[in-house]
Amino acid sequence: MTIDKACVDCIVNQSYRVCDAIDAPQDLRQKITSSIKEMSKEFSYEKNPPEIAADVYEKMALLANKEDLYDKVKALSTQKALSFVPLLEKKLLSSPDKLLTATKIAVAGNVIDLAAVVEFDLEEELSKVFETDFTHDDFESLRAKLKDAKSVLIIGDNVGEHIFDYMFVRTLKELYPDAHYSYMVRGNPIINDVTIKEAKEAGFDELCSLVDSGVNTPGFSYNRANAHSKELFDSADLVITKGMGNYECLNDTHRKNLCFLLKVKCEVVASSLGKSVGDIICKMI
């Protein structure tokens, strides 16, 4: 999906969030925000939001002389997510449908999104997600695909959320042990998206195959991916993507047997899906 005017305003507003996150002094704040406003005049409406965001964040990182603009915030997000793990482990252990419970946990984690216009409270989302229905509900189709799949690729999204993804992938391995699982992350720090660094710290390299996509976008942009990631994306029996950025990049993808798991956090994505902000989505294509 390509950007519209609302996406432009959202991306410009992210420059203020970045300045807050890095405690930018007034002169740097002015430089960053004015530069992004100027860039926004030339945004291409033929690109999707993650492609535009990649250029914007590269510029902000250069101006701030800081490779990972959200490193401190990502560390805090991970700590917060880890604090919920004991409770969620008990929930999984007692669940009569572990796949559904693990999937709901993974979707609840998708609220950790520093680029979203609408912010949600993680604790509140976890308290209600198990009683919340998918408004686009292809869950049984996902279950059927998992039963037959010999190779499954999960494309991650945000840091903190990746802790819940770990529980999701571990559950998939327990329920469908004959399949090969891969977890794909971004090629470099972009917003608060998960990279190899955070995925290794969480233990993904020991849980499954851990893959660096090579993309610099907050979403799996196929044309920017490295050769290995493209091959894996094309060849996997089933692909499961997390979050809005991956949806924005892949909603018109060339492949089938792909599942979008996400929380709707903006009106543009809501319109694309025919749903509402706040809905949770399990959509197969």
N, C-alpha and C positions, 0 to 999 in steps of 0.2 A: 504494500500500500504506500502511496506517495504522500508527501506532506500536504497539509492545508494551512490556512492562516492560524488556526489554533495551535498547530505544532510549532510554528515560528515563534509565537508569543511564549509558549512553554519553554522552548530551548533558550530563548533570550533570558527568561526568568531564572533559568538554571545558573546563569552567571552570577546572580546574587547569592544563590545557595552555596556555590563554590567559594565565593569570597568569605562568607560566614564560616564555612568549614575550615578554611586555612587561616582564619583570623587575619585577613589581608588588611594592611594599613590603608589609610584613605587614598593615598596616591596610587597604590596598586589596584585597589578596588575600582577607582575611576578608570584606570587604564583597561582593566579587564572588561568591565561592563560596557564602556564606550566602544571597545573593539568588537565585541560580540554584536552590539546593536548595528554597527557598521557592516559587519559580515552578513547580518540578517537581510540586508537590502539586496544581497546577491544570491540568496538561497535558491537552489534549483528545485522547482516543483515537480521535477521528473525523478527526484531521489526520494527514498523512504526516510523516515525520521532518524533511525540509527545511523544512516550514512551521513546525514547532516550533522548529527551529534558528534560523530567521530572527528570531523573537521573542527568543530567548535572546541571540543575538549583538548585537541592537540594544540590549538592556539592558546587556550587558557593555561595549559601546562607549561608552554614555552614562556608565556609572560610571567608566570609565577615561579619559573625555574624549579618546578617540582614535578617529578614523573608521575607520582600517584597522588592525585589531589584529595582523595578520600581515604588515605591509608589509616588515619586515626579513627575515622567513623566506621570503617570496615571492621577494625579490630573490636570496637564496641558492639557492633551488630553481631559478630561471632559470639562474643561473650554472652550477650542477651539470649541468642538462640540456644546456646549450650545450656543455659539455666532451665530451659523448658524440657530438655531431653529426658530426665528421669520420669517426669509426669507422662510424657508421650510414650515412653517405653512401656509403662504400665498399661496405657491405653491400647497399645498394640498387642501386648501379651494377653489381654482379656478379650480382644476383639473376635467376634464370630466371623468377620470378613476382613482379614488382615490386608488384602490388596486394597480394598476401598478405604480402610483407615489410613494406610500409608500414603495413598494418593491424596486424600484430604489433607494430611499433614504437609505433603509437598506443596499443595496449592496454597495452604494457609501461609506458608513461608514466603510466598510470592508478594506479600504485602511490603516486604523490606525493599523499597524501591525509592532511591533518592532523586530520581528523575520524574516521578509521578506528580501530577497536579494535585490529586487528592491523596491525602495520607491516611493510613489506617493504623490502628493500634494492634500490635502483634498478639498481646495477651488476650485482647477482646476477640480477635479473629480465631485464635486457637480454642477459645471457650465455646464458640458457636459453630465452628466449621463442620463438626461431625453431625449436626442436626440440619445443616444447610444443603439443599439439593443443588446439583449442577443445573444452571439454567439452559445451557446447551449440554445435553447429557448423552454422550456416546460411551459411557463407562463400560457397558457390557460389551460393546464392540472392541474396546481396548483390551478387556479381559480375554476375549476370544483370540485376538491377534497375539497376545502374549503367550497363550497356550501353544501356538504353532510356531512362534518365532525361534530361530536358532541364533540370531544376532540382533541385539537391541542397542540402539544408540540413544543416550539421554543427553540433551544439550542444556547445560545449566544457564542460570541467569545471574542472580545477585548473591553477594557475600552475606552470610547469615542464613539466607534461604538455603545455601548449599549444605548446611548442617542437616536440614530436613530432607534434602535430596539424598544425603548419605543413607538415612533411614529408609527412604523409598527404594533406593537401589539394593540395599541389603535385603529388604523384604522380597524384592523381585527375585533375587538370587536364591532365597530360601524356598519360594513358591515354585519357581521355574528354573531349577538348577542346571538344566541341560543347555541353556542358552549362554552365549558369550555377551558380556555387557561392557559398554564403553561410556565414559562420561567426558563430554567435550566442554572446554572452557575458552575464554577469550585469549587472544594472542598477546595482549598488553593491557595495563590498567586503563579502564575507561568507565567513568562514573563509579558506581560501587559494584561492578560486575566481577564475577569470580574468575580468577586466573589460576595458572598452575601453582603459584605460591600458596594461595589459600586452600586449594583442593588437596595439595600434598599435606598441609598442616592438619587437614581433617581426616587424612588417611585414605583418600580415594585411590592412590597408587597401589595400595595393598588390597583394596576391595574389588577393583575392576581395572580395565584398561583406561588410563587417563590420557586424554588427547588435547593438545594445544591446537586450536582451530586456525591460528594465524591471523584471525580477523582483528581489526582495530575498531570495530563497531560494537555498540551495545545491543547485539543481536547477531545471529549467524547469517552474515551476508555471503552467499555462496560464491559470488564473483571475487570476493576478497580473501577467500579461504585458501590455505595451502593445499597442495596436491593430495596429500594423505587424507586430509579432512574431507575433501570433495569425494574421494573414492569411498571413504567410509560412509558418508552421507548417502551416496547413491546405492551402495551395496547392502546396507543393513536391511534386515527383514522388516524392522519396525524402528521408527524414529519418534522419540517423545521429546518435545521442546517445552521449556519452562518460560513463562512470562510474556509480557507485551512486546518487548524488543524482538524476540524470536518470531512472534506472530507477525509483527510489522514487516520483517524481512522475508518471511516464508509463506504468507497467506496465499500467494499465487505461485507456489513452488511447482517444479516440474514432476515431483515424485508423489507417489501414493503411500498408503500405510504410514501416515504421519499423524501424531496426536499432539494437539495444543492443550497444555495445562496452564491456566492463568487466572488471575484475579483482574477484572476490568477496572482500570484506574483512571481512565480519561474518556471524554465524550467522543473523540475521534475513533478510538478502538471500539467503543460501545456501538457507534453507528455502523462500523464495518461488520460487526458481528450481529447486529440487530438486537442487541441486549442493552442493559443498563449499567451505569457505574456501580460497582460493588458486587456485581454478579461473579460467580465462579464458573469456569468453563472447562469442559472436557470435550474437545471437538476433534473428530477423526476426519481425515481426508484421504 
